[in-house]
Amino acid sequence: MNHPCPFLDVLHDGLTRLADGLHGVLLAVSGGADSMALLNGVLALAQKTGIQQLEVAHLNHGLRGAESDEDAEFVREACRTAGVSCVVEALSAQALRADSRGSLEESARTARYDFLQRTALARNLPLIATAHHQQDQAETLLFSLLRGTGLRGLRGIPEIRQCSQGVRIIRPMLRIDRVTVLQYLTTCGVTCREDSSNSTAEFARNRIRLLLRSMEDDQARVFESSLLRLSHQARLTTEIMDQVAETILKASLLEVTATEVKLDRTQLTHWPEPLVRHSLILTWILQGWPRQRMDAVQWQRLSDAAITGRPPRWSFPGGVRLSIRRTVLHLYASEASIRES
């Protein structure tokens, strides 16, 4: 008799909801507890979910020297044992640090997703699955709050994200808590690697993780639950605001290309400032312009300029510029900014 398994039940639900009938999946596997649970769970559910082509991708950032190399070999061996094809790529830690522009954490994240998308395209796999779970969501929300995020940032990690060239990233474990993940690993006897850098305070996300783990279990569960409810409310509110923003943009749009947008300011001034700001943020997203350094102050400056006409010129972080001439708001980005985004 098959006994119920909470981890596999929720993972199965996530895969069937997010995979949308596609039968090829690339799993992002670091060798840590979460990704090893994902690998073993997907293998256990492959027949039930109809997954026909399953492959693994592992990026060795090289930031922990021999430990990073051991992680890569551990993933290779796990895949050999399971009979799963595995693609491993190694980066130069020195080059990664040189390219970090002050944020090694962000540089490593960008390199990882670039590798995953390239690998998915090369292997003709339409889906990339990552092992993000509920605690990752809570950490992301707290990280966004500490950075001073707006409503959009409170939505947290999306369960599904469309990438370029038809590849989608799905997160089928996002509704699973970490306790359930660890229970599954223990029950099934799955071994995993422990990233020693997780216990250091070098990266901002690690400091947040250590803070959450320092709480009493009951206190941490209540806090995470509150953050997740806030994320759900922000997602619902943002969806409604996006609909209004699309109406505003449709009425005010004069011209749009890959590098520039011209808007009629007289149409924008008919709306409350928060909705104008939301419309301009949506413009950034639709254009694919970089938003990493566009904080609340910058978005406010942009919406104020759209409504008042001042300042008539401004340069925003990420290479996007503003120019106002009479009733026309002109936003334009360099080709380099587009490539970097």
N, C-alpha and C positions, 0 to 999 in steps of 0.2 A: 504494500500500500504506500502511495506517495504521500508524504507529510507536507503540509503547507510550509512554504518558505517566504517570509515577508519580503526579503530582498529580491528574490526572483519574481515574485508577483508584481511588485512595483516596477522593476526593470522591464518585465514583459509588457506592462502597460505603456511605459515610456517608449519602448522600441516600436510597438504597433501604432501608437499615436503619431510619432515623429518621423518614422521611416517612410510612410505613405506608399507602401507597396514596392519600394525599391529594394533590390536583393543584394546589393554590394555595399559593404561597409569597411571603412578604414578605422581601426581603433588606435587612439593615441595612448600609448602605454609607457609610463615612466619607470615602472617597476615598484612603485610605492603601493600602499595598501589599497587606495581607491581604484587605481587603474588595473591592479591585479584582480580586484573584485569584478570590475567591468569585463575584463578578458574572460575570466572563468564563467561569469554569469551569461555572457553572450554565447559562449561555446555551449553551455548547458541548454540554452534556449534556441540555438540556431535552427534546428529542425522545426520547432513549434512556431517560430516567427517567419520562416521561409527565407532566411538569409542563406544565400548560395555561395557568395564570394566574400570571404572574411580575411582581412590582412591586418597586420600591425605595423605601426610606425613609431620609432623611438629616436628622439633627437638628443645627442650627447653634447651639451653645452660646453663641457670641459672645464666648468668653473670650480669643480672640487677635485681636480687632478685624477689620481688613481681611483678614487671613490666613484667618480663619474664613469670611468671606463668599466668598472665592475658592475655598475647599474646596467650599462649597455649589454655586457656579456650575460647578465642575469636574464634580461628580457629575451635575448637571442636563444638562450637555453630553454626558457619556458616555452617559447614558440616552437622550437624543435621538438620538444616533448609532446606538445599539443598538436603538432602537424600543421602549424599555421605559418604562412609566409610572413617574413619580417623584414622591414626596410629600416636600416640604421644609418644615420648621418651624423658626422662629428664636426663640430665647429671649433674654431680657434678661440680660446678664452681671451687671448690678448686682443684679437680683432673685435670680439664682442664688447669688451670693455672700452676699446677705442671708439666704437660706434655708439656708445650708450648715451652720449650727450647729457651726462649727469644722472641718468636713471638706468642703471644696469638691469633692474627688475623689468622695466618696460621694454628695453632692448631685447632681453631674453624671451619675453612673451611674444614680441613681434617676430623674432626669428623662428620661434616654434610654430606659429600659425602659418608663416610663409612656407616652412618645410612641409607641414601637413597638407596645405593646399597643393603644392607642387607634386607631392607624392600621390595624392588622390587623383589628380589629373593624369599623371604618368601611368597609374595603374588602372585608369578608367573606372574609378570608384566614385559614385555620386554623393556618398555620405561620409562624413568624418564624425566619429563619436568620441566625446571626451568624458572623463569620469567626475565632473563637477557634481557635488551633492549639496544638501541643505546648509551645512556649515560653511561651505565655500560661498554660498549665496549670502549668508549672514555676514561673513567677513567682507565681501564686496560692498554690501550696503553700508556697513560701518566705515569702510575705507572711503566711500563716496561722500558720506556725511562729514567726515573729518576734512575732506578736501573742499567742502562748501558746495556740494552739488545742488542742482535744481531738481525740479520734479522728474525730469526724464532720467536722471541718474539714479533716482530711487527705485526705478523698475528693476534694477539689478541685472543679473545674468539672464539672457533670454534662453528659453529651451531650444530654440531653433534660430539659426541665422543663415541667410543666403549669402554666399560668397560669390566671387566673380566666376565666370565661365561655367555656371551651372552646378557648382559644388555647394553642398549645405553642411553646416556644422550642427549636430544634434547633441543634446545633453540628457540622455534618458534616465540618469540617476539624480536629477536635480530635485526630485520630490522624496528622496531617501535621506534619512538622517545618518550621521556617521556611526552611531552606536549600532544601527542595523547592518551597516557595511562591515564593521569589525566582527559582529556576531556571525555573519555569513562566512568570513574568512576563517574564523576559529572552528566553526562547525565542519567546514569542508577541508580543513587542514591546508589551506593555501598559504604558501610562504611569500614574503614580500621584502622589499628593501626599505630601510629607513634613511631618509635624506637628513644628514647631520645638520645641514644649514637651516632646517625648519626650527631648530631649537635656539637659533641665534637671533639677535635683534637687528641684523644687518639691513633687512628689507622691511618696509612699512607694513606689508601684509603679514609678515612673520610676527611683528610686534602686536598686531591686532589678534592674530591667532593665539599667541601666548596669553593675551589679556582674556580672551574668551575661555581658554582652558584653565585659567586660574580661578574662575568662578566655581561655586558649588554647582553640582549637576542640575539640581532643580532650578536654581537661579539662572543658569546658562540656558536651559530649555525655555524658560519664560521669556528671557531676553531675545533669543533667536526667534521664537514664535511671534513676538511683537514686531520684530524687524521684517519677518516674512509677510505678516498681515499688512504692514505699511507698504511693502513692495507691491503687493496685489492691488491695494487701493491706488497707488501711484500709476500702475499699469492701466487700470480701468479709466482713470481720469485723463491720462495722457492720450489714450485712444480717442476719447471724445474731443479733446483739444486739438488733436491732429486733424480731425474731420473739419473743425472750424478753421484751422490754419490753412487747409487746402482750399477752402472757399475764399479766404482772404487773398491767398496767392493767385488764385485763378482770376480774381477781379483786378488785381494790381499788376500782374506780370505784363511787361512791355516787350522784353526780349530775353532769351536765354540761350547760351551755348555751353560747351564743356568748361569754359574758363571764366564766364561772366554772366551776371544776372542784372537786368534793369527793371526796377519797380516804380510804379506811379505812387508817389508819396501822398497825393490827395486821397487815394483809396485807403491807404494805411491809416490815415488820421481819423477815419470814421470809426475805428475800433479801439477798445481799451488797450493801454500799453502792455499788460501781460500777454494778451493775445497777439499783439504785434511782435513782441519778443519771441513768443513761441513759433510764430510763422517764420521769423528770420532764422531761428535755430533749425527748423524743418528745412529751410532753404539750404543751409550748410550741409545737412544730412543728405538731401537729394543730390547735391552737387558733389558729394564725396570729399568735401574740404576738411582739413585736419581740425579736430575740436579739442585735442588733449590739453592745450593751454588756454582755451577759451573759458575763463572762469566767469562767475556771476558779474563781476565788475565790467568785463569786456562785453558780455551780452547786454547789460544795461546801457553801456555807452552806445552800442549799435542801435538799440531800439529808440533811445533818446534822439539820436541823429536822424533816424527815419521819421520821427514825428516832428521834431523842431527844426531840422535842417542844419544843426550844429553838433559837432564840428563839420565843416564842409569836406574835409579830407581826414583820413585816419588809416593807419596800418595796424592790422590785427595780428596776433601770434599765429604762426603757421603760413604767413605769406599772403593772406587775403587783404585786399585794400578796399577802402570806401571812398567814393567821390560823389558829391551832391551838386547838382546844377539845377536850380529852380525846383521843379517838382519831380525830378528824376533822381532816384537813388541807384547808384551804379556800384555793384560789387564785382571785383575781378581778382582772379588768382593767377599766379604764374604756373607754367607747365611743371616746374620743379615741385611746387606745392602739391599739385595733383598727384604726381608720381610718388611723393613721400607719404601721402595719405593712404 
